[in-house]
Amino acid sequence: MNSTFFSNLINEFFKSSKNAHIKFKVGDIPDDNNFKYKARTYPSYNSPQRFYRVRLKTSFVKNASLIEIALAIIHETIHAELLDRSIQSGLILNIKPNGSYTFQNYGNISTYNNITIFNALTTYYKNLGNGNPQWNHDQFNIFGYRQKLSENLNQIHPWLDDLNNPFINFINSDSVITDLDDFFDYLSWEGLEGTQEYINLSDDSKTKKDYISQYVRSEYNKKCK
Ligand SMILES: [Zn+2]
């Protein structure tokens, strides 16, 4: 992966603050109530300079294909961007070292419509049902980040391809997924299975998403292990 890829990623997703800092590392991530993380984004807050640490889990990186790692990096970078926007707009207050935080409904009053809409929609999703722990993943869908993630993966996948068994062979020969845009669109749902939009997808779409996830896990280039 070259510097162009990363600079595009940062420029694309870090529009809210050019001064935010982000660090990528590989390390251990403890499971959370039997939930196994592939990666996590840790914010620092209540310090003069905000920064974000993206950690990819060692065991995930060892076994993942390149496209899965790229997906995880982009997914976590979006988390960092959305966290940063949520902090700047006053939705998230007082992040503690263990990652817990106070959520302020509707955030700070703003004269900018886009911030008011961001805060109102996020507050709506945060409070769905008896409180919705997937609200930050819902933000991916409602603010168009999942779509961007899908397009970004499509743009960079040639760098992750196996020249001896190019990915386009799969698209050309497969009977279920025959379109590149569809392929990356289904793949972009990875990690967003708890969102309202995913829950509302048709069973056919969910089956295709699982099919693509399975393919990427087992077949996409693992030569660089
Ligand atoms: Zn996530």
Residues whose N, C-alpha, C, O or C-beta is under 5 A from the ligand:
A	BS01	ZN	G191
